Amino acid sequence: MTPRPGTPGSQIASRLGVTERIFVGPRMRKLLTTVEEGLDLVEERLAGELKVGDSLADVTSRYLYEAGGKRMRPMLAILTAQLGSGVTDDVLAGATALEMTHLGSLYHDDVMDEADRRRGVPSAHAVWGNNVAILTGDLLFSRASQLMAQVGERAIRLQADTFERLVLGQMHETVGAQPGDDPVEFYLQVLSDKTGSLIAAAAETGVVFSDASDDYAAPVREFGERIGVAFQLLDDVIDLSADPAETGKVPGTDLRAGVPTMPYLLLGRATDPASQALKVTIDEGVARISDGADPAILDQPLAQLRVHPATEATRQLAHEWSDRAVAALAPLPDGLVREALTRFAQVVVDRSS
């Protein structure tokens, strides 16, 4: 049986620089303690919810969880819950269920993208095959739904609506932009559905299930969706990193699999001959890889894309979406929560690449 990766602790502080860059100064110390305690509770709940009586399902369900993770979604739920009664049992259940939904989506994404690695370890389908990986994702989705059902009808509806958007986003990404669609705008909508919707649901969960004012639900939902897009745009930049240790994946994994990213789409808008030639080279390489060629044939073209203005433009676009996320927080009261969310938005797009 395949060995499990090391059991994770609360990874977000080291991965996103929470301690150093978000919870800065003595005013934030109490809030930091609250967030860390909440994340510890989520980790404990996740560990319990992911235990399965069947021996194979138990190993596969816990595989990517034990590989680590940023726990960005639970963190947002814990933060926004401070606008109400704090980390109630319902907030904890909702945050855990949404993280399980995220984990389940990773199993499916890696199958569809034919990704070899995830979080620094071999992807689940590379270990057990596509069928087991897909069924593991389905199992996590069902367990997340069971957990939401314990919270009540509003939680069930939130989970169902979010899951619908996740599926539609994946479907649209798979089919691709259609004639008459602007590829860049189409891709941004895919990011809103695939990434933004789940982060938005986490932020909303903290408000709704801590009995905070309903006036805060729409602003934090909008914040979450926009920061989700910003996060993924910056991930598109990081995906081109020359250092696999930075991403946990082979550089350019998405493009090698024929999955468009924003640098590639912006490259397609460029009209100079060098940019057009680079796009043709990448397209031809992707076609050859799909026919069985060594993915390394794209090493040099992707290195060129890494330093192309399209990649820097993607970084700037990520900052624009981060700024829009912060603007959505205007209806929230001034205070530590709003300040922490604002800093969080800045950290998301200031990650190294």
Helices and strands as residue ranges (DSSP letters): H 12-16, I 18-22, G 26-28, H 29-49, H 55-63, H 72-81, H 89-113, E 117-118, E 121-122, H 124-128, H 130-151, H 153-175, H 183-191, I 192-196, H 197-208, G 214-216, H 217-238, H 244-247, H 253-256, H 262-269, H 273-290, G 295-298, H 299-306, H 309-328, H 336-349
